Amino acid sequence: MRTLSISISELEFNKFGLTDEKLSFSELVEIINKELLKQNLRKSVDLAEKYKLSKMTMSEITDEVKATRRDAKGNS
């Protein structure tokens, strides 16, 4: 097995909730994936609010999905 050394700031160490200075690669990947998911969710919420999508009812969402699927079938 090989060892890789990565340096991060104290702020980053705390931000990611790290408690140990030694991690397996899979643990590091899991931590990074969780952070990326959080960032993408924040972006999605921001975009939904910006374009007023967050105010859509379930019925309106269902109608939009059906229309998109109809259009996709018509273009293939």
Distance bins in CASP14 RR format, pairs under 12 A and 6 or more apart:
PFRMAT RR
TARGET T0000
AUTHOR 0000-0000-0000
RMODE 2
METHOD distances of the structure
MODEL  1
1 24 0 0 0 0 1 0 0 0 0 0 0
1 25 0 0 0 0 1 0 0 0 0 0 0
2 25 0 0 0 0 1 0 0 0 0 0 0
3 22 0 0 0 0 1 0 0 0 0 0 0
3 23 0 0 0 0 0 1 0 0 0 0 0
3 24 0 0 0 0 0 1 0 0 0 0 0
3 25 0 0 0 0 0 1 0 0 0 0 0
4 22 0 0 0 0 0 1 0 0 0 0 0
4 23 0 0 0 0 0 1 0 0 0 0 0
4 24 0 0 0 0 0 1 0 0 0 0 0
4 25 1 0 0 1 0 0 0 0 0 0 0
4 28 0 0 0 0 1 0 0 0 0 0 0
5 21 0 0 0 0 0 1 0 0 0 0 0
5 22 0 0 0 0 0 1 0 0 0 0 0
5 23 0 0 0 0 0 1 0 0 0 0 0
6 12 0 0 0 0 0 1 0 0 0 0 0
6 13 0 0 0 0 0 1 0 0 0 0 0
6 16 0 0 0 0 0 1 0 0 0 0 0
6 18 0 0 0 0 0 1 0 0 0 0 0
6 21 0 0 0 0 0 1 0 0 0 0 0
6 22 0 0 0 0 0 1 0 0 0 0 0
6 23 0 0 0 0 1 0 0 0 0 0 0
6 25 0 0 0 0 0 1 0 0 0 0 0
6 28 1 0 0 1 0 0 0 0 0 0 0
6 31 0 0 0 0 0 1 0 0 0 0 0
6 32 0 0 0 0 0 1 0 0 0 0 0
7 13 0 0 0 0 0 1 0 0 0 0 0
7 21 0 0 0 0 0 1 0 0 0 0 0
8 14 0 0 0 0 1 0 0 0 0 0 0
8 15 0 0 0 0 1 0 0 0 0 0 0
8 16 0 0 0 0 1 0 0 0 0 0 0
8 17 0 0 0 0 0 1 0 0 0 0 0
8 18 0 0 0 0 1 0 0 0 0 0 0
8 21 0 0 0 0 0 1 0 0 0 0 0
8 23 0 0 0 0 0 1 0 0 0 0 0
8 28 0 0 0 0 0 1 0 0 0 0 0
8 31 0 0 0 0 0 1 0 0 0 0 0
8 32 0 0 0 0 0 1 0 0 0 0 0
9 15 0 0 0 0 1 0 0 0 0 0 0
9 16 0 0 0 0 0 1 0 0 0 0 0
9 18 0 0 0 0 0 1 0 0 0 0 0
10 16 0 0 0 0 0 1 0 0 0 0 0
10 17 0 0 0 0 0 1 0 0 0 0 0
10 18 0 0 0 0 0 1 0 0 0 0 0
10 21 0 0 0 0 0 1 0 0 0 0 0
11 17 0 0 0 0 0 1 0 0 0 0 0
11 18 0 0 0 0 0 1 0 0 0 0 0
12 18 0 0 0 0 1 0 0 0 0 0 0
12 31 0 0 0 0 0 1 0 0 0 0 0
12 32 0 0 0 0 0 1 0 0 0 0 0
12 35 0 0 0 0 0 1 0 0 0 0 0
13 19 0 0 0 0 1 0 0 0 0 0 0
13 20 0 0 0 0 0 1 0 0 0 0 0
13 21 0 0 0 0 1 0 0 0 0 0 0
13 23 0 0 0 0 0 1 0 0 0 0 0
13 31 0 0 0 0 0 1 0 0 0 0 0
15 31 0 0 0 0 0 1 0 0 0 0 0
15 32 0 0 0 0 0 1 0 0 0 0 0
15 34 0 0 0 0 0 1 0 0 0 0 0
15 35 0 0 0 0 1 0 0 0 0 0 0
15 38 0 0 0 0 0 1 0 0 0 0 0
15 39 0 0 0 0 0 1 0 0 0 0 0
16 23 0 0 0 0 0 1 0 0 0 0 0
16 27 0 0 0 0 0 1 0 0 0 0 0
16 28 0 0 0 0 1 0 0 0 0 0 0
16 30 0 0 0 0 0 1 0 0 0 0 0
16 31 1 0 1 0 0 0 0 0 0 0 0
16 32 0 0 0 0 1 0 0 0 0 0 0
16 33 0 0 0 0 0 1 0 0 0 0 0
16 34 0 0 0 0 1 0 0 0 0 0 0
16 35 1 0 0 1 0 0 0 0 0 0 0
16 36 0 0 0 0 0 1 0 0 0 0 0
16 38 0 0 0 0 0 1 0 0 0 0 0
17 23 0 0 0 0 0 1 0 0 0 0 0
17 27 0 0 0 0 0 1 0 0 0 0 0
17 31 0 0 0 0 1 0 0 0 0 0 0
17 34 0 0 0 0 0 1 0 0 0 0 0
17 35 0 0 0 0 0 1 0 0 0 0 0
18 27 0 0 0 0 1 0 0 0 0 0 0
18 28 0 0 0 0 1 0 0 0 0 0 0
18 30 0 0 0 0 0 1 0 0 0 0 0
18 31 1 0 0 1 0 0 0 0 0 0 0
18 32 0 0 0 0 0 1 0 0 0 0 0
18 35 0 0 0 0 0 1 0 0 0 0 0
19 27 0 0 0 0 0 1 0 0 0 0 0
19 31 0 0 0 0 0 1 0 0 0 0 0
20 27 0 0 0 0 1 0 0 0 0 0 0
20 28 0 0 0 0 0 1 0 0 0 0 0
20 31 0 0 0 0 0 1 0 0 0 0 0
21 27 0 0 0 0 0 1 0 0 0 0 0
21 28 0 0 0 0 0 1 0 0 0 0 0
22 28 0 0 0 0 0 1 0 0 0 0 0
23 29 0 0 0 0 1 0 0 0 0 0 0
23 30 0 0 0 0 1 0 0 0 0 0 0
23 31 1 0 0 1 0 0 0 0 0 0 0
23 32 0 0 0 0 0 1 0 0 0 0 0
24 30 0 0 0 0 1 0 0 0 0 0 0
24 31 0 0 0 0 0 1 0 0 0 0 0
25 31 0 0 0 0 0 1 0 0 0 0 0
25 32 0 0 0 0 0 1 0 0 0 0 0
26 32 0 0 0 0 0 1 0 0 0 0 0
26 33 0 0 0 0 0 1 0 0 0 0 0
27 33 0 0 0 0 0 1 0 0 0 0 0
27 34 0 0 0 0 0 1 0 0 0 0 0
28 34 0 0 0 0 0 1 0 0 0 0 0
28 35 0 0 0 0 0 1 0 0 0 0 0
29 35 0 0 0 0 0 1 0 0 0 0 0
29 36 0 0 0 0 0 1 0 0 0 0 0
30 36 0 0 0 0 0 1 0 0 0 0 0
30 37 0 0 0 0 0 1 0 0 0 0 0
31 37 0 0 0 0 0 1 0 0 0 0 0
31 38 0 0 0 0 0 1 0 0 0 0 0
32 38 0 0 0 0 0 1 0 0 0 0 0
32 39 0 0 0 0 0 1 0 0 0 0 0
33 39 0 0 0 0 0 1 0 0 0 0 0
33 40 0 0 0 0 0 1 0 0 0 0 0
34 40 0 0 0 0 0 1 0 0 0 0 0
34 41 0 0 0 0 0 1 0 0 0 0 0
35 41 0 0 0 0 0 1 0 0 0 0 0
35 42 0 0 0 0 0 1 0 0 0 0 0
36 42 0 0 0 0 0 1 0 0 0 0 0
36 43 0 0 0 0 0 1 0 0 0 0 0
37 43 0 0 0 0 0 1 0 0 0 0 0
37 44 0 0 0 0 0 1 0 0 0 0 0
38 44 0 0 0 0 0 1 0 0 0 0 0
38 45 0 0 0 0 0 1 0 0 0 0 0
39 45 0 0 0 0 0 1 0 0 0 0 0
39 46 0 0 0 0 0 1 0 0 0 0 0
40 46 0 0 0 0 0 1 0 0 0 0 0
40 47 0 0 0 0 0 1 0 0 0 0 0
41 47 0 0 0 0 0 1 0 0 0 0 0
41 48 0 0 0 0 0 1 0 0 0 0 0
42 48 0 0 0 0 0 1 0 0 0 0 0
42 49 0 0 0 0 0 1 0 0 0 0 0
43 49 0 0 0 0 0 1 0 0 0 0 0
43 50 0 0 0 0 0 1 0 0 0 0 0
44 50 0 0 0 0 0 1 0 0 0 0 0
44 51 0 0 0 0 0 1 0 0 0 0 0
44 53 0 0 0 0 1 0 0 0 0 0 0
44 54 0 0 0 0 1 0 0 0 0 0 0
45 51 0 0 0 0 0 1 0 0 0 0 0
45 53 0 0 0 0 1 0 0 0 0 0 0
45 54 1 0 0 1 0 0 0 0 0 0 0
46 53 0 0 0 0 0 1 0 0 0 0 0
46 54 0 0 0 0 1 0 0 0 0 0 0
47 53 1 0 0 1 0 0 0 0 0 0 0
47 54 0 0 0 0 1 0 0 0 0 0 0
48 54 1 0 1 0 0 0 0 0 0 0 0
48 55 0 0 0 0 1 0 0 0 0 0 0
48 56 0 0 0 0 1 0 0 0 0 0 0
48 61 0 0 0 0 0 1 0 0 0 0 0
49 55 0 0 0 0 1 0 0 0 0 0 0
49 56 0 0 0 0 0 1 0 0 0 0 0
52 60 0 0 0 0 0 1 0 0 0 0 0
53 60 0 0 0 0 1 0 0 0 0 0 0
53 61 0 0 0 0 1 0 0 0 0 0 0
53 64 0 0 0 0 1 0 0 0 0 0 0
54 60 0 0 0 0 0 1 0 0 0 0 0
54 61 0 0 0 0 0 1 0 0 0 0 0
55 61 0 0 0 0 0 1 0 0 0 0 0
56 62 0 0 0 0 1 0 0 0 0 0 0
56 63 0 0 0 0 1 0 0 0 0 0 0
56 64 1 0 0 1 0 0 0 0 0 0 0
56 65 0 0 0 0 0 1 0 0 0 0 0
57 63 0 0 0 0 1 0 0 0 0 0 0
57 64 0 0 0 0 0 1 0 0 0 0 0
58 64 0 0 0 0 0 1 0 0 0 0 0
58 65 0 0 0 0 0 1 0 0 0 0 0
59 65 0 0 0 0 0 1 0 0 0 0 0
59 66 0 0 0 0 0 1 0 0 0 0 0
60 66 0 0 0 0 0 1 0 0 0 0 0
60 67 0 0 0 0 0 1 0 0 0 0 0
61 67 0 0 0 0 0 1 0 0 0 0 0
61 68 0 0 0 0 0 1 0 0 0 0 0
62 68 0 0 0 0 0 1 0 0 0 0 0
62 69 0 0 0 0 0 1 0 0 0 0 0
63 69 0 0 0 0 0 1 0 0 0 0 0
63 70 0 0 0 0 0 1 0 0 0 0 0
64 70 0 0 0 0 0 1 0 0 0 0 0
64 71 0 0 0 0 0 1 0 0 0 0 0
65 71 0 0 0 0 0 1 0 0 0 0 0
65 72 0 0 0 0 0 1 0 0 0 0 0
66 72 0 0 0 0 0 1 0 0 0 0 0
66 73 0 0 0 0 0 1 0 0 0 0 0
67 73 0 0 0 0 0 1 0 0 0 0 0
67 74 0 0 0 0 0 1 0 0 0 0 0
68 74 0 0 0 0 0 1 0 0 0 0 0
68 75 0 0 0 0 0 1 0 0 0 0 0
69 75 0 0 0 0 0 1 0 0 0 0 0
69 76 0 0 0 0 0 1 0 0 0 0 0
70 76 0 0 0 0 0 1 0 0 0 0 0
END
